């Protein structure tokens, strides 16, 4: 990460087990670096007409722009709607909201680490990996965004009960990603064994990009998948059935699927800009809750811009129904997800103290008359 912002940003300017884990770390880091080198996994997003900066509005922290990253995924509903409806631009005044869309967590973390984006919407496992790989120096989680939206969907001709999953081929989006960890943890709870690196064992875990998972299901090369929305609903449209909604495995049916993260450098140097984005995020979530149908339509319009086509109703409707927007990062569930990765053999016991800084979020929530949220003892101490 550069020592200072470029002038253009400102106005005027066990041994076997250890070897296993080291091998996994290399597998995770190498794709991250190669994705960054070739630019795969992200694209700049053109601002819509309604994103124009209001005449006479002040710049925040003297910044010309704030660069925001997210996925073209229903589970990134806050970012999709906040972008499309102009909530972020309104909060930032004359500082331009610039957007970059990513397909994979590692590429977004690399962009954050390199200074290519300032703030991002991202899943818990990439956030944990990014934090631990940098020894706690590169990012902070500053808010929640979405809970839920993850399902185990299966071929009903081959799998009719959880017991039938044994011996079958189940896809996840990526080695070590949030859904991969969740599936491996669920497999272990059934008393089955799978090698975490190869995915071979009592269940064959097939790491498959979400974009090609429906084709893999259609061809019969997988028997099901543990995936986020809208991939789960795409598979249902192909004839799959929902065997398990991951929310049923969590207390109060809530677990973090998307967080808001920021580079520590940007948070330190530009707290007013971060606060503005958080204010917009809270406002967006409140609007989504009050206007669910309009919000769903807005999200789909932004998905069409970002991915080239909107989602059909038979996919969008169940996908949207399965998510809940939340300002609360549900920190206790992130800690539990980290423990699941450790138990699965994907991660050494991480030091997560300081991964959260909810100071500005709670400031915004208090100003809005909303209850503050907890970092579950994992917050930075000022």
C-alpha positions, 0 to 999 in steps of 0.5 A, spaced: 500 500 500 502 506 498 505 511 503 500 516 501 494 517 497 496 519 490 495 527 488 489 525 484 485 523 490 485 529 493 482 536 491 489 539 488 492 534 489 503 438 528 509 438 523 504 434 518 498 438 519 503 444 519 505 442 512 498 441 510 496 448 513 502 452 509 500 448 503 493 451 504 496 458 505 500 457 499 494 455 495 490 461 497 495 466 496 497 464 489 491 465 486 490 472 490 496 474 487 495 472 480 488 475 480 491 481 481 496 481 476 492 479 470 486 484 473 481 478 473 475 478 477 473 485 477 471 491 473 469 498 473 462 500 473 460 506 470 456 511 474 448 512 472 445 519 470 442 519 477 449 519 480 451 526 478 454 530 484 450 535 486 452 542 484 455 546 490 456 540 494 462 540 499 468 534 498 469 530 504 476 530 507 478 533 501 477 527 497 476 527 489 473 520 490 472 514 494 473 507 491 467 502 493 468 494 491 462 489 491 460 483 488 454 483 483 451 478 488 444 478 491 448 477 498 451 484 496 444 487 496 446 494 500 451 495 495 447 494 489 441 498 492 446 504 495 449 504 488 443 504 484 439 509 488 445 514 489 445 513 497 452 513 497 453 519 492 448 523 496 452 522 503 459 523 499 457 530 497 462 532 491 466 527 493 465 522 487 463 515 489 467 510 484 465 503 484 468 496 482 465 489 481 469 483 483 467 476 482 472 473 488 474 475 495 481 474 494 481 479 488 477 484 492 482 483 498 488 484 494 485 491 491 484 493 498 491 491 500 494 495 494 490 501 495 485 500 489 479 500 493 478 504 499 472 500 502 469 494 500 463 489 501 465 482 502 464 475 505 467 473 512 472 468 510 476 473 505 475 478 511 478 473 516 484 471 511 486 478 509 486 480 516 490 474 518 495 474 512 497 481 514 498 480 521 492 484 523 495 490 519 491 491 513 483 491 514 478 493 519 470 490 519 466 496 520 459 494 519 455 488 517 450 488 511 447 482 510 445 475 513 443 469 510 442 467 503 446 460 503 443 454 501 445 446 500 441 445 494 441 437 491 439 433 485 432 430 488 433 424 484 440 422 488 439 426 495 433 425 499 435 426 506 442 429 509 444 422 510 444 421 502 449 426 501 455 421 503 458 419 497 456 424 493 459 430 489 457 437 492 460 443 489 462 450 493 465 456 490 472 456 492 477 452 496 477 456 503 471 460 502 465 462 506 461 456 503 466 451 503 468 452 510 460 451 512 460 445 508 466 442 511 464 443 518 457 440 516 460 434 514 464 433 520 458 434 524 455 428 521 461 424 523 464 424 516 471 425 514 474 429 508 481 432 506 480 439 506 485 440 501 483 435 496 476 435 497 476 427 497 473 423 502 466 421 505 463 426 500 467 429 494 467 437 495 468 440 488 470 447 488 467 450 482 466 457 480 459 460 481 458 462 474 459 455 472 456 451 477 449 450 474 452 447 468 456 442 472 449 441 475 446 440 468 451 435 466 451 431 472 458 432 474 455 434 481 450 432 485 448 438 489 452 445 491 452 449 498 452 456 495 450 463 496 444 466 492 442 467 487 446 461 485 442 456 489 436 459 486 439 458 479 440 451 481 433 450 483 430 453 477 434 447 473 430 442 478 434 442 484 431 442 491 433 445 497 435 440 502 438 445 507 438 453 509 444 454 512 440 459 517 437 454 520 444 452 523 445 458 527 442 461 533 436 466 531 437 464 524 442 469 523 449 469 521 454 474 517 454 473 509 457 480 507 461 485 511 463 492 510 471 492 510 475 498 510 483 499 509 486 501 516 490 507 512 484 510 509 480 509 516 485 513 519 486 518 514 479 519 512 474 518 518 469 523 515 469 519 508 468 512 512 462 515 516 459 518 510 459 511 507 456 508 513 451 513 514 449 511 507 449 504 508 445 504 514 440 509 510 440 504 504 438 498 509 433 502 512 430 503 505 430 496 503 427 494 509 421 499 508 421 498 501 422 491 499 419 490 492 422 497 490 429 495 493 429 488 489 427 491 483 433 496 484 438 491 486 436 487 479 437 493 475 444 494 478 445 487 477 443 488 470 448 493 469 454 490 473 453 483 470 450 484 463 443 481 464 437 482 470 435 475 474 429 472 472 423 473 477 423 465 478 431 466 481 430 473 484 424 472 488 426 466 492 434 469 492 431 476 495 426 472 500 432 468 503 436 474 505 436 479 511 439 486 511 443 488 517 447 493 520 450 489 525 456 485 523 454 479 527 461 478 530 459 472 534 458 468 528 464 471 524 468 468 530 464 461 530 466 461 522 473 462 524 473 456 529 469 452 523 475 453 519 480 451 524 476 445 526 476 443 518 484 444 518 483 450 513 486 455 518 491 455 524 487 459 530 487 466 528 488 472 532 482 476 531 482 481 536 482 488 533 478 485 526 472 490 528 472 497 529 465 499 530 466 506 533 463 510 527 458 505 525 455 506 532 456 513 532 451 513 526 446 508 529 446 513 535 444 519 531 439 515 527 436 513 534 438 506 533 441 501 538 448 500 537 451 493 535 457 489 539 464 487 536 463 480 541 470 482 544 474 482 537 474 490 536 480 495 536 481 498 543 482 506 542 
